[in-house]
Amino acid sequence: MQKEKTMNKEKLLKEIEALLSYKPEDKLEINPNYLEYLELEDLESIKRGLLNKIGKLSQEDIDWLEQFKQYS
């Protein structure tokens, strides 16, 4: 059970690293020693928060995208 929990934490840590790496050439690595202090629920919460933030466009981005709309 402990081994499975550790594997799940490691997987979530890698997913969080991927979400924080905006450019593939800027690879980010989080110290795996943090897994000792973070619970699975903590990592899941961090991942959810990142997904929510990444999914939001700024008003500047929205304004820029508006110019590509086709009007009939």
PyMOL commands that set and color helices and strands:
alter all, ss='L'
color gray80, all
select helices_A, chain A and resi 2-20+32-36+40-54+59-66
alter helices_A, ss='H'
color red, helices_A
deselect
rebuild
show_as cartoon
